[in-house]
Amino acid sequence: MTAPRLLLASSSRVHGSGYLDHLETALGELLAGASRLLFVPYALADQAGYAARARERFAAMGVEMDSIHEADSAAAAVERAEAVFVGGGNTFRLLDRLYRERLLAPLRERVAGGMPYSGASAGSNLAGPSIRTTNDMPIVYPPSFDALALVPFQINPHYIDPDPDSTHMGETRDTRLNEYHEENPLPVVALREGAMVRVEGRRMTLEGGPGGKLFRRGQPSVELAAGTRLDRILDTDSGS
């Protein structure tokens, strides 16, 4: 088994910049040596438009791109892919389509074999053991919430800190994540906009200036600054 290589971003854009601009350097490092990329647009309804936008952006980075929705066989496209990027959108729709195409196991096996995996938002949710910590509405009903389990923790993209001055009476993101831990044991890495997790084998590092938070059942949340080695924290975390 080859060491997995992953880049899991909170979002595909941040305020004041364009699509994938803040990820260009990290993506370039991840994709070094790959001549073509397989794009997965299943999280959006307009897959053709999504793929066209992504193809133009990756071309600007000098990377040729194929979109899985255009392939005669999605399974064959995964099998021959040199690298994959899973785009954002609705996580339930993304996972449902992957189940219908029977692609979860092939993707998992290719990543375990060393194929670089990158994703943003829903594509990052997909890398966790389940999609239970997505922010999305369940607009479709996948056969299971179980996902790729490429990392041993849940991911919550687009994390927003509680605003102490807000008059909004609804639940904060912290409330929602604490509710997750009332029923589930796995830790959650919450990523603010602009943050990402880079995985190189067993080494898992949080990157991006905004950082994030680590939520664990029965414990106070922990601030995660850029450069934090998640593997070192999680090695001491029983997840209970």
PyRosetta script that sets phi, psi and omega in degrees:
from pyrosetta import init, pose_from_sequence

init()
pose = pose_from_sequence("MTAPRLLLASSSRVHGSGYLDHLETALGELLAGASRLLFVPYALADQAGYAARARERFAAMGVEMDSIHEADSAAAAVERAEAVFVGGGNTFRLLDRLYRERLLAPLRERVAGGMPYSGASAGSNLAGPSIRTTNDMPIVYPPSFDALALVPFQINPHYIDPDPDSTHMGETRDTRLNEYHEENPLPVVALREGAMVRVEGRRMTLEGGPGGKLFRRGQPSVELAAGTRLDRILDTDSGS")
pose.set_psi(1, 131.3)
pose.set_omega(1, 178.8)
pose.set_phi(2, -88.0)
pose.set_psi(2, 148.4)
pose.set_omega(2, -179.5)
pose.set_phi(3, -61.5)
pose.set_psi(3, 130.1)
pose.set_omega(3, 178.7)
pose.set_phi(4, -68.0)
pose.set_psi(4, 149.5)
pose.set_omega(4, 178.4)
pose.set_phi(5, -130.9)
pose.set_psi(5, 116.6)
pose.set_omega(5, -173.5)
pose.set_phi(6, -133.2)
pose.set_psi(6, 150.5)
pose.set_omega(6, 169.3)
pose.set_phi(7, -135.5)
pose.set_psi(7, 112.9)
pose.set_omega(7, -173.2)
pose.set_phi(8, -118.2)
pose.set_psi(8, 106.9)
pose.set_omega(8, -173.0)
pose.set_phi(9, -102.0)
pose.set_psi(9, 148.9)
pose.set_omega(9, 176.3)
pose.set_phi(10, -64.0)
pose.set_psi(10, -37.9)
pose.set_omega(10, -174.9)
pose.set_phi(11, -153.6)
pose.set_psi(11, 163.7)
pose.set_omega(11, 178.9)
pose.set_phi(12, -89.2)
pose.set_psi(12, -8.9)
pose.set_omega(12, 176.3)
pose.set_phi(13, -151.9)
pose.set_psi(13, 155.6)
pose.set_omega(13, 173.7)
pose.set_phi(14, -124.3)
pose.set_psi(14, 162.0)
pose.set_omega(14, -177.1)
pose.set_phi(15, -56.4)
pose.set_psi(15, 131.0)
pose.set_omega(15, 176.7)
pose.set_phi(16, 89.4)
pose.set_psi(16, 2.1)
pose.set_omega(16, 178.4)
pose.set_phi(17, -139.0)
pose.set_psi(17, 169.5)
pose.set_omega(17, -175.5)
pose.set_phi(18, -92.1)
pose.set_psi(18, -176.1)
pose.set_omega(18, -176.6)
pose.set_phi(19, -58.6)
pose.set_psi(19, 120.3)
pose.set_omega(19, 177.5)
pose.set_phi(20, 66.2)
pose.set_psi(20, 7.3)
pose.set_omega(20, -177.2)
pose.set_phi(21, -58.1)
pose.set_psi(21, -44.9)
pose.set_omega(21, -176.5)
pose.set_phi(22, -74.1)
pose.set_psi(22, -10.4)
pose.set_omega(22, -179.9)
pose.set_phi(23, -104.1)
pose.set_psi(23, -3.0)
pose.set_omega(23, -170.3)
pose.set_phi(24, -57.7)
pose.set_psi(24, -46.6)
pose.set_omega(24, -178.3)
pose.set_phi(25, -64.1)
pose.set_psi(25, -47.5)
pose.set_omega(25, -178.8)
pose.set_phi(26, -64.8)
pose.set_psi(26, -40.2)
pose.set_omega(26, 177.1)
pose.set_phi(27, -65.1)
pose.set_psi(27, -40.4)
pose.set_omega(27, 178.2)
pose.set_phi(28, -59.5)
pose.set_psi(28, -39.8)
pose.set_omega(28, 178.1)
pose.set_phi(29, -68.0)
pose.set_psi(29, -41.8)
pose.set_omega(29, -179.8)
pose.set_phi(30, -65.5)
pose.set_psi(30, -39.1)
pose.set_omega(30, -173.4)
pose.set_phi(31, -91.1)
pose.set_psi(31, 2.9)
pose.set_omega(31, 179.4)
pose.set_phi(32, -56.9)
pose.set_psi(32, 126.8)
pose.set_omega(32, -179.3)
pose.set_phi(33, 96.4)
pose.set_psi(33, -13.5)
pose.set_omega(33, 177.3)
pose.set_phi(34, -95.2)
pose.set_psi(34, 132.5)
pose.set_omega(34, -178.6)
pose.set_phi(35, -90.7)
pose.set_psi(35, -23.4)
pose.set_omega(35, -179.5)
pose.set_phi(36, -140.7)
pose.set_psi(36, 154.2)
pose.set_omega(36, -178.7)
pose.set_phi(37, -123.6)
pose.set_psi(37, 140.7)
pose.set_omega(37, 172.8)
pose.set_phi(38, -98.8)
pose.set_psi(38, 122.9)
pose.set_omega(38, -179.3)
pose.set_phi(39, -101.3)
pose.set_psi(39, 136.7)
pose.set_omega(39, 179.2)
pose.set_phi(40, -114.7)
pose.set_psi(40, 105.6)
pose.set_omega(40, -176.3)
pose.set_phi(41, -99.1)
pose.set_psi(41, 16.9)
pose.set_omega(41, -170.1)
pose.set_phi(42, -63.0)
pose.set_psi(42, -16.8)
pose.set_omega(42, -176.1)
pose.set_phi(43, -77.1)
pose.set_psi(43, -13.7)
pose.set_omega(43, 177.6)
pose.set_phi(44, -112.7)
pose.set_psi(44, 153.5)
pose.set_omega(44, 178.1)
pose.set_phi(45, -71.5)
pose.set_psi(45, -41.4)
pose.set_omega(45, 179.9)
pose.set_phi(46, -86.1)
pose.set_psi(46, 78.2)
pose.set_omega(46, -176.0)
pose.set_phi(47, -69.2)
pose.set_psi(47, -35.6)
pose.set_omega(47, -180.0)
pose.set_phi(48, -65.5)
pose.set_psi(48, -46.1)
pose.set_omega(48, 179.2)
pose.set_phi(49, -65.2)
pose.set_psi(49, -38.7)
pose.set_omega(49, 179.1)
pose.set_phi(50, -63.6)
pose.set_psi(50, -45.1)
pose.set_omega(50, -179.7)
pose.set_phi(51, -64.6)
pose.set_psi(51, -38.3)
pose.set_omega(51, 179.6)
pose.set_phi(52, -63.3)
pose.set_psi(52, -42.9)
pose.set_omega(52, 178.6)
pose.set_phi(53, -63.8)
pose.set_psi(53, -44.5)
pose.set_omega(53, -179.2)
pose.set_phi(54, -66.6)
pose.set_psi(54, -39.5)
pose.set_omega(54, -179.5)
pose.set_phi(55, -61.6)
pose.set_psi(55, -42.0)
pose.set_omega(55, 178.7)
pose.set_phi(56, -63.7)
pose.set_psi(56, -40.6)
pose.set_omega(56, -177.9)
pose.set_phi(57, -69.9)
pose.set_psi(57, -43.2)
pose.set_omega(57, 179.6)
pose.set_phi(58, -68.6)
pose.set_psi(58, -33.2)
pose.set_omega(58, 176.1)
pose.set_phi(59, -61.1)
pose.set_psi(59, -37.3)
pose.set_omega(59, 177.8)
pose.set_phi(60, -65.1)
pose.set_psi(60, -21.4)
pose.set_omega(60, 177.2)
pose.set_phi(61, -93.2)
pose.set_psi(61, 0.6)
pose.set_omega(61, -179.4)
pose.set_phi(62, 80.8)
pose.set_psi(62, 23.1)
pose.set_omega(62, -178.2)
pose.set_phi(63, -116.7)
pose.set_psi(63, 124.3)
pose.set_omega(63, 174.7)
pose.set_phi(64, -78.4)
pose.set_psi(64, 145.8)
pose.set_omega(64, -173.2)
pose.set_phi(65, -133.2)
pose.set_psi(65, 137.5)
pose.set_omega(65, 168.6)
pose.set_phi(66, -112.6)
pose.set_psi(66, 145.1)
pose.set_omega(66, 176.9)
pose.set_phi(67, -105.7)
pose.set_psi(67, 132.8)
pose.set_omega(67, -174.9)
pose.set_phi(68, -64.1)
pose.set_psi(68, -26.3)
pose.set_omega(68, -178.1)
pose.set_phi(69, -71.8)
pose.set_psi(69, -14.6)
pose.set_omega(69, 178.6)
pose.set_phi(70, -93.6)
pose.set_psi(70, -7.6)
pose.set_omega(70, -175.1)
pose.set_phi(71, -77.3)
pose.set_psi(71, 144.2)
pose.set_omega(71, 174.1)
pose.set_phi(72, -63.3)
pose.set_psi(72, -35.3)
pose.set_omega(72, 178.4)
pose.set_phi(73, -134.0)
pose.set_psi(73, 114.1)
pose.set_omega(73, 179.6)
pose.set_phi(74, -63.3)
pose.set_psi(74, -39.2)
pose.set_omega(74, 179.9)
pose.set_phi(75, -62.9)
pose.set_psi(75, -41.4)
pose.set_omega(75, 179.1)
pose.set_phi(76, -67.1)
pose.set_psi(76, -35.4)
pose.set_omega(76, 178.2)
pose.set_phi(77, -63.3)
pose.set_psi(77, -41.0)
pose.set_omega(77, 176.8)
pose.set_phi(78, -65.5)
pose.set_psi(78, -40.5)
pose.set_omega(78, -176.6)
pose.set_phi(79, -63.2)
pose.set_psi(79, -35.9)
pose.set_omega(79, -176.9)
pose.set_phi(80, -97.8)
pose.set_psi(80, 0.0)
pose.set_omega(80, -176.4)
pose.set_phi(81, -67.6)
pose.set_psi(81, 142.9)
pose.set_omega(81, 174.2)
pose.set_phi(82, -89.6)
pose.set_psi(82, -27.2)
pose.set_omega(82, 178.5)
pose.set_phi(83, -161.3)
pose.set_psi(83, 160.9)
pose.set_omega(83, -178.4)
pose.set_phi(84, -136.8)
pose.set_psi(84, 143.5)
pose.set_omega(84, 171.4)
pose.set_phi(85, -126.9)
pose.set_psi(85, 124.5)
pose.set_omega(85, 180.0)
pose.set_phi(86, -105.5)
pose.set_psi(86, 116.2)
pose.set_omega(86, -175.2)
pose.set_phi(87, -77.5)
pose.set_psi(87, 165.9)
pose.set_omega(87, -179.1)
pose.set_phi(88, -84.0)
pose.set_psi(88, 177.3)
pose.set_omega(88, -176.3)
pose.set_phi(89, 143.1)
pose.set_psi(89, -138.7)
pose.set_omega(89, 179.7)
pose.set_phi(90, -91.8)
pose.set_psi(90, 120.6)
pose.set_omega(90, -174.4)
pose.set_phi(91, -67.8)
pose.set_psi(91, -34.7)
pose.set_omega(91, 179.1)
pose.set_phi(92, -65.3)
pose.set_psi(92, -42.7)
pose.set_omega(92, 178.6)
pose.set_phi(93, -64.2)
pose.set_psi(93, -42.6)
pose.set_omega(93, 178.7)
pose.set_phi(94, -59.3)
pose.set_psi(94, -51.4)
pose.set_omega(94, -176.8)
pose.set_phi(95, -65.9)
pose.set_psi(95, -39.7)
pose.set_omega(95, 178.8)
pose.set_phi(96, -58.7)
pose.set_psi(96, -44.7)
pose.set_omega(96, -179.5)
pose.set_phi(97, -66.5)
pose.set_psi(97, -38.5)
pose.set_omega(97, 178.7)
pose.set_phi(98, -64.7)
pose.set_psi(98, -37.6)
pose.set_omega(98, 174.8)
pose.set_phi(99, -64.6)
pose.set_psi(99, -45.2)
pose.set_omega(99, -178.4)
pose.set_phi(100, -63.6)
pose.set_psi(100, -32.8)
pose.set_omega(100, 178.7)
pose.set_phi(101, -88.2)
pose.set_psi(101, -2.4)
pose.set_omega(101, -179.8)
pose.set_phi(102, 57.3)
pose.set_psi(102, 49.8)
pose.set_omega(102, -173.7)
pose.set_phi(103, -108.1)
pose.set_psi(103, -8.7)
pose.set_omega(103, -176.3)
pose.set_phi(104, -63.3)
pose.set_psi(104, -49.5)
pose.set_omega(104, -179.2)
pose.set_phi(105, -63.7)
pose.set_psi(105, -46.2)
pose.set_omega(105, 177.6)
pose.set_phi(106, -60.2)
pose.set_psi(106, -40.7)
pose.set_omega(106, 177.5)
pose.set_phi(107, -63.1)
pose.set_psi(107, -45.1)
pose.set_omega(107, -179.3)
pose.set_phi(108, -60.3)
pose.set_psi(108, -42.9)
pose.set_omega(108, -178.8)
pose.set_phi(109, -67.4)
pose.set_psi(109, -40.5)
pose.set_omega(109, 179.7)
pose.set_phi(110, -66.2)
pose.set_psi(110, -39.9)
pose.set_omega(110, 178.3)
pose.set_phi(111, -66.5)
pose.set_psi(111, -40.4)
pose.set_omega(111, 177.2)
pose.set_phi(112, -61.9)
pose.set_psi(112, -28.2)
pose.set_omega(112, 178.5)
pose.set_phi(113, -84.8)
pose.set_psi(113, 1.2)
pose.set_omega(113, 174.9)
pose.set_phi(114, 109.0)
pose.set_psi(114, -1.3)
pose.set_omega(114, 177.9)
pose.set_phi(115, -66.5)
pose.set_psi(115, 126.1)
pose.set_omega(115, 179.0)
pose.set_phi(116, -62.5)
pose.set_psi(116, 133.5)
pose.set_omega(116, 178.1)
pose.set_phi(117, -119.1)
pose.set_psi(117, 130.0)
pose.set_omega(117, 174.8)
pose.set_phi(118, -134.3)
pose.set_psi(118, 151.4)
pose.set_omega(118, 179.7)
pose.set_phi(119, -160.5)
pose.set_psi(119, 162.2)
pose.set_omega(119, 176.3)
pose.set_phi(120, -134.0)
pose.set_psi(120, 138.9)
pose.set_omega(120, 175.9)
pose.set_phi(121, 56.8)
pose.set_psi(121, -109.6)
pose.set_omega(121, 179.4)
pose.set_phi(122, -58.1)
pose.set_psi(122, -36.0)
pose.set_omega(122, 178.3)
pose.set_phi(123, -65.8)
pose.set_psi(123, -27.3)
pose.set_omega(123, 174.9)
pose.set_phi(124, -81.0)
pose.set_psi(124, -40.5)
pose.set_omega(124, 173.4)
pose.set_phi(125, -52.1)
pose.set_psi(125, -41.9)
pose.set_omega(125, -176.5)
pose.set_phi(126, -61.2)
pose.set_psi(126, -26.2)
pose.set_omega(126, -176.5)
pose.set_phi(127, -76.0)
pose.set_psi(127, -16.1)
pose.set_omega(127, 179.3)
pose.set_phi(128, -79.9)
pose.set_psi(128, 176.4)
pose.set_omega(128, 178.7)
pose.set_phi(129, -62.6)
pose.set_psi(129, -29.9)
pose.set_omega(129, 178.1)
pose.set_phi(130, -150.8)
pose.set_psi(130, 173.9)
pose.set_omega(130, 176.7)
pose.set_phi(131, -102.3)
pose.set_psi(131, 21.3)
pose.set_omega(131, -175.0)
pose.set_phi(132, -65.2)
pose.set_psi(132, -16.0)
pose.set_omega(132, -179.6)
pose.set_phi(133, -110.2)
pose.set_psi(133, 21.8)
pose.set_omega(133, 170.5)
pose.set_phi(134, -69.1)
pose.set_psi(134, 157.7)
pose.set_omega(134, 175.4)
pose.set_phi(135, -92.9)
pose.set_psi(135, -1.7)
pose.set_omega(135, -168.6)
pose.set_phi(136, -84.3)
pose.set_psi(136, 157.5)
pose.set_omega(136, 173.4)
pose.set_phi(137, -79.6)
pose.set_psi(137, 144.8)
pose.set_omega(137, 179.2)
pose.set_phi(138, -79.2)
pose.set_psi(138, 75.6)
pose.set_omega(138, -176.4)
pose.set_phi(139, -73.6)
pose.set_psi(139, -17.8)
pose.set_omega(139, 170.4)
pose.set_phi(140, -135.5)
pose.set_psi(140, 169.5)
pose.set_omega(140, -173.3)
pose.set_phi(141, -119.9)
pose.set_psi(141, 95.0)
pose.set_omega(141, 178.7)
pose.set_phi(142, -67.6)
pose.set_psi(142, 159.5)
pose.set_omega(142, -179.3)
pose.set_phi(143, -60.4)
pose.set_psi(143, -27.0)
pose.set_omega(143, -179.5)
pose.set_phi(144, -154.4)
pose.set_psi(144, 158.9)
pose.set_omega(144, 171.7)
pose.set_phi(145, -87.9)
pose.set_psi(145, -7.2)
pose.set_omega(145, 179.9)
pose.set_phi(146, -63.8)
pose.set_psi(146, 135.5)
pose.set_omega(146, -175.2)
pose.set_phi(147, -118.8)
pose.set_psi(147, -146.3)
pose.set_omega(147, -171.4)
pose.set_phi(148, -79.9)
pose.set_psi(148, -26.1)
pose.set_omega(148, -179.4)
pose.set_phi(149, 56.0)
pose.set_psi(149, 45.6)
pose.set_omega(149, 176.8)
pose.set_phi(150, -81.1)
pose.set_psi(150, -21.2)
pose.set_omega(150, 174.9)
pose.set_phi(151, -128.0)
pose.set_psi(151, 155.7)
pose.set_omega(151, -174.1)
pose.set_phi(152, -90.4)
pose.set_psi(152, 26.9)
pose.set_omega(152, 179.9)
pose.set_phi(153, -145.5)
pose.set_psi(153, 159.7)
pose.set_omega(153, 174.4)
pose.set_phi(154, -79.6)
pose.set_psi(154, 154.9)
pose.set_omega(154, 176.6)
pose.set_phi(155, -120.5)
pose.set_psi(155, 136.9)
pose.set_omega(155, 172.0)
pose.set_phi(156, -121.5)
pose.set_psi(156, 100.8)
pose.set_omega(156, 178.8)
pose.set_phi(157, -74.8)
pose.set_psi(157, 168.8)
pose.set_omega(157, 175.1)
pose.set_phi(158, 56.6)
pose.set_psi(158, 33.9)
pose.set_omega(158, -176.5)
pose.set_phi(159, -62.6)
pose.set_psi(159, 135.4)
pose.set_omega(159, 178.9)
pose.set_phi(160, -121.6)
pose.set_psi(160, 125.3)
pose.set_omega(160, 178.0)
pose.set_phi(161, -68.5)
pose.set_psi(161, 147.7)
pose.set_omega(161, 175.4)
pose.set_phi(162, -60.0)
pose.set_psi(162, 138.6)
pose.set_omega(162, 177.7)
pose.set_phi(163, -97.7)
pose.set_psi(163, 109.9)
pose.set_omega(163, -177.0)
pose.set_phi(164, -64.5)
pose.set_psi(164, -17.5)
pose.set_omega(164, -178.7)
pose.set_phi(165, -98.6)
pose.set_psi(165, 1.1)
pose.set_omega(165, -177.4)
pose.set_phi(166, -73.1)
pose.set_psi(166, 143.7)
pose.set_omega(166, 174.9)
pose.set_phi(167, -98.3)
pose.set_psi(167, 3.1)
pose.set_omega(167, 178.0)
pose.set_phi(168, -64.6)
pose.set_psi(168, 130.6)
pose.set_omega(168, -174.8)
pose.set_phi(169, -96.6)
pose.set_psi(169, -0.7)
pose.set_omega(169, 179.2)
pose.set_phi(170, -79.8)
pose.set_psi(170, 177.5)
pose.set_omega(170, -177.2)
pose.set_phi(171, -70.1)
pose.set_psi(171, 143.2)
pose.set_omega(171, 171.4)
pose.set_phi(172, -83.6)
pose.set_psi(172, 169.6)
pose.set_omega(172, 175.8)
pose.set_phi(173, -62.2)
pose.set_psi(173, -37.5)
pose.set_omega(173, 177.4)
pose.set_phi(174, -60.1)
pose.set_psi(174, -40.6)
pose.set_omega(174, 177.4)
pose.set_phi(175, -59.8)
pose.set_psi(175, -45.9)
pose.set_omega(175, -179.5)
pose.set_phi(176, -61.8)
pose.set_psi(176, -42.6)
pose.set_omega(176, -178.4)
pose.set_phi(177, -70.8)
pose.set_psi(177, -33.4)
pose.set_omega(177, 174.5)
pose.set_phi(178, -67.5)
pose.set_psi(178, -34.1)
pose.set_omega(178, 174.6)
pose.set_phi(179, -63.7)
pose.set_psi(179, -39.1)
pose.set_omega(179, 175.5)
pose.set_phi(180, -55.4)
pose.set_psi(180, -43.2)
pose.set_omega(180, -176.9)
pose.set_phi(181, -75.6)
pose.set_psi(181, -11.1)
pose.set_omega(181, 172.0)
pose.set_phi(182, -69.5)
pose.set_psi(182, -22.2)
pose.set_omega(182, -176.5)
pose.set_phi(183, -121.1)
pose.set_psi(183, -13.3)
pose.set_omega(183, -172.2)
pose.set_phi(184, -137.5)
pose.set_psi(184, 145.6)
pose.set_omega(184, -173.9)
pose.set_phi(185, -93.6)
pose.set_psi(185, -21.9)
pose.set_omega(185, -169.8)
pose.set_phi(186, -68.8)
pose.set_psi(186, 143.6)
pose.set_omega(186, 176.6)
pose.set_phi(187, -65.9)
pose.set_psi(187, 157.8)
pose.set_omega(187, 179.7)
pose.set_phi(188, -123.7)
pose.set_psi(188, 127.3)
pose.set_omega(188, 171.6)
pose.set_phi(189, -99.0)
pose.set_psi(189, 112.0)
pose.set_omega(189, 179.9)
pose.set_phi(190, -95.3)
pose.set_psi(190, 125.9)
pose.set_omega(190, -174.1)
pose.set_phi(191, -109.4)
pose.set_psi(191, 120.9)
pose.set_omega(191, 172.2)
pose.set_phi(192, -70.9)
pose.set_psi(192, 162.3)
pose.set_omega(192, 179.0)
pose.set_phi(193, -57.8)
pose.set_psi(193, 130.2)
pose.set_omega(193, -178.6)
pose.set_phi(194, 96.6)
pose.set_psi(194, -9.6)
pose.set_omega(194, 179.3)
pose.set_phi(195, -94.0)
pose.set_psi(195, 161.4)
pose.set_omega(195, -179.5)
pose.set_phi(196, -157.7)
pose.set_psi(196, 161.4)
pose.set_omega(196, 173.5)
pose.set_phi(197, -113.3)
pose.set_psi(197, 127.1)
pose.set_omega(197, 175.2)
pose.set_phi(198, -107.7)
pose.set_psi(198, 130.3)
pose.set_omega(198, 179.6)
pose.set_phi(199, -118.6)
pose.set_psi(199, 125.3)
pose.set_omega(199, 173.9)
pose.set_phi(200, -129.7)
pose.set_psi(200, 96.9)
pose.set_omega(200, -174.4)
pose.set_phi(201, 65.3)
pose.set_psi(201, -125.3)
pose.set_omega(201, 178.8)
pose.set_phi(202, -85.2)
pose.set_psi(202, -10.5)
pose.set_omega(202, -178.5)
pose.set_phi(203, -81.9)
pose.set_psi(203, 121.3)
pose.set_omega(203, -179.6)
pose.set_phi(204, -126.5)
pose.set_psi(204, 116.8)
pose.set_omega(204, -173.2)
pose.set_phi(205, -123.5)
pose.set_psi(205, 134.2)
pose.set_omega(205, 172.7)
pose.set_phi(206, -84.1)
pose.set_psi(206, 130.0)
pose.set_omega(206, -178.4)
pose.set_phi(207, -127.1)
pose.set_psi(207, 166.1)
pose.set_omega(207, -179.2)
pose.set_phi(208, 96.6)
pose.set_psi(208, 130.2)
pose.set_omega(208, -173.4)
pose.set_phi(209, -51.5)
pose.set_psi(209, -40.2)
pose.set_omega(209, -176.1)
pose.set_phi(210, -66.5)
pose.set_psi(210, -23.8)
pose.set_omega(210, 179.2)
pose.set_phi(211, 66.7)
pose.set_psi(211, -155.0)
pose.set_omega(211, -177.5)
pose.set_phi(212, -166.8)
pose.set_psi(212, -159.1)
pose.set_omega(212, 179.4)
pose.set_phi(213, -138.2)
pose.set_psi(213, 149.1)
pose.set_omega(213, 173.3)
pose.set_phi(214, -108.0)
pose.set_psi(214, 124.6)
pose.set_omega(214, 177.6)
pose.set_phi(215, -110.2)
pose.set_psi(215, 129.5)
pose.set_omega(215, 177.3)
pose.set_phi(216, -132.5)
pose.set_psi(216, 146.0)
pose.set_omega(216, -177.3)
pose.set_phi(217, -59.3)
pose.set_psi(217, 129.3)
pose.set_omega(217, 174.7)
pose.set_phi(218, 74.2)
pose.set_psi(218, 11.5)
pose.set_omega(218, -179.2)
pose.set_phi(219, -131.9)
pose.set_psi(219, 154.1)
pose.set_omega(219, 174.5)
pose.set_phi(220, -65.0)
pose.set_psi(220, 150.1)
pose.set_omega(220, 176.3)
pose.set_phi(221, -65.5)
pose.set_psi(221, 152.6)
pose.set_omega(221, -177.1)
pose.set_phi(222, -120.9)
pose.set_psi(222, 130.7)
pose.set_omega(222, 176.9)
pose.set_phi(223, -68.6)
pose.set_psi(223, 136.4)
pose.set_omega(223, 179.3)
pose.set_phi(224, -116.8)
pose.set_psi(224, 110.8)
pose.set_omega(224, 177.9)
pose.set_phi(225, -86.9)
pose.set_psi(225, 159.4)
pose.set_omega(225, 175.0)
pose.set_phi(226, -56.9)
pose.set_psi(226, 135.7)
pose.set_omega(226, -178.6)
pose.set_phi(227, 97.7)
pose.set_psi(227, -8.0)
pose.set_omega(227, 179.6)
pose.set_phi(228, -63.9)
pose.set_psi(228, 130.8)
pose.set_omega(228, 176.0)
pose.set_phi(229, -86.0)
pose.set_psi(229, 101.3)
pose.set_omega(229, -178.5)
pose.set_phi(230, -65.5)
pose.set_psi(230, -33.5)
pose.set_omega(230, -179.5)
pose.set_phi(231, -61.9)
pose.set_psi(231, -34.9)
pose.set_omega(231, 179.1)
pose.set_phi(232, -70.1)
pose.set_psi(232, -38.1)
pose.set_omega(232, 177.3)
pose.set_phi(233, -68.6)
pose.set_psi(233, -46.2)
pose.set_omega(233, -173.2)
pose.set_phi(234, -75.1)
pose.set_psi(234, -21.1)
pose.set_omega(234, 175.2)
pose.set_phi(235, -63.9)
pose.set_psi(235, -24.8)
pose.set_omega(235, -179.7)
pose.set_phi(236, -100.4)
pose.set_psi(236, 4.9)
pose.set_omega(236, -175.6)
pose.set_phi(237, -104.5)
pose.set_psi(237, 117.5)
pose.set_omega(237, 179.6)
pose.set_phi(238, -74.1)
pose.set_psi(238, -16.0)
pose.set_omega(238, -177.4)
pose.set_phi(239, 78.7)
pose.set_psi(239, 5.8)
pose.set_omega(239, -178.7)
pose.set_phi(240, -105.4)
pose.dump_pdb("model.pdb")
